[in-house]
Amino acid sequence: MWCKRESTASTSNQIASAGIEALAGALRRNTTLRELKLASQFGSKPISQAAEEAMADALATNRTVTKLTLETKSTRARERIG
């Protein structure tokens, strides 16, 4: 049986670029998650522009997530997320 999460919070963690890209991949197939909190990621390396843009691209086509907490440095990512 699959767990259908509607909200998840991963704030103040150390999710790196690879983790953000993996989450972006999952969001492309997401049909249940409505709220995603990813603020304050304090890893040893900043999240890459490519990872931020992968997340933005995934969210551009995802119609299920309605609440998002995410800090981005990429202007393109911010514009895509809106």
N, C-alpha and C positions, 0 to 999 in steps of 0.2 A: 504494500500500500504506500502511495506517495503522500508526503506531507504537503499540504497546500498552505504555504505561509502567505499572509497578506501584508506583513510588515517585518522589516528586519533593521536592526541598528548595529552598525559597526563603527561607531564614532570613537575617536581617540585611540585608534589602533595603529598598527604598523603595516598596513596593506601597501605593498609595493606596486610598481607599474604592472608587473605580470598578474597580480591579483585583480587590479582594476580591469585589465584586458579580459581576464577570465570571467569576471562579473558581467562585462559588456557582452561577451559571447552568450552567457546565460540569459541575459535580458532580451536578446533577439528571439528567444523561444518562449519567454515568460508569458503566462496567461493568468497568473494569480497574484503575484506580488504587486501591491499598490503603493507601498511606502518604502523608501530606501534612504537610510541615513548613513552617509559616508564622510561626514565632516571631521576635521582635525586628524588627518592621517600623518603621524610623525615618524615615518620610517627613516632609515639612515640615508636614503637618497630621496629627493623629491620625485613625485609622480611625473612621468614623462609627458610631453606634449602629445605624443602619439597615443598614449594610454587615455589621456583626457579626451582626445578626439574620437577614439574608439567608443568610449562611453557615450559621448554626445551623439555619435552616429547611431548607436543602438537605441538610445532614448528617442531619437527622431522618428523611428518607426514603431516604437513600443507605445501602445495605446492603453496599457494597463496601469503603469506607474503614474500616479497622479501627484505624489508628494516626494520631493527629492531634497536632500541636504548634501551638498557637494561643493567643495571649494576648488576652483580651477584657476590656473594661471593663463591658460591658452585663451586668447580672445575668440578664436574660431569656435572652440568648445563652448564658451559662454554664450555666444550668439546662437549656436545650434540648440542648446538646451533651453534658452529663452528665459 
